[in-house]
Structures are given as structure tokens and as C-alpha cells.
Amino acid sequence: MANRLTIYQGNTFPIVATVTDTTGAVVDITGLTVSLTIYNGSTEILQIDNTSHTTPASGITTFDVTKVQTLTFPAPSLLMYEVEVTYLDGSKFTGTMDYIEVISDLT
């Protein structure tokens, strides 16, 4: 599922992700690690790993990107992000990949 996001630099920014497979079916993420990785070009600038999920049986997890973290994002810019599930056997699945538009905050 694609989901382009917009954030103001220096703001706290929760990202709620629902993990689905290639057919659109919800993935039960109970006991799994779900990672948010944000890239500036090919350079990773932030990774958050979640093992405690909002509603795991429904594939829902929330990543809280802090004010301190968003202050490090270049602005204005267009960053890429991905949400990736790591299964117990170590295999991985990318559920979402899209862009975050970072806007300079006026204050």
C-alpha cells in the first residue's frame, strides 16, 4: 500500500502503518518486528524498530518520530521511507514504500 506523507521539520510525527501482503490481506504482526526506515537518497537517516504493536492481529503498528529526530531531516526535501516486517525465521517483507515531504517550519 502506498502512502505519501507530509511533515513539518521539528514536529512530532506519528506514523500509523497497517501491514498488508501483496494481495492486500492484513498481515498478523504478533511477535514480529516491524521497522520504519527513512532515507535521504540512498542514505539511511532514521530507523525505528517496533516489537510492541498497536493492534497486531490487524497488522497495525505506530511509529513515533520525535521532534528531535525530525529536526535532523533536511527541509524542504522529499525523503523515501519503507515499512518492513521481519519474520521469526529472519525473512523480510516490505509492506509499504513511499515518500515523506519535509516542509520547513516557520517558527
Helices and strands as residue ranges (DSSP letters): E 5-8, E 13-18, E 33-40, E 43-50, G 56-58, E 60-65, H 67-71, E 77-86, E 92-103
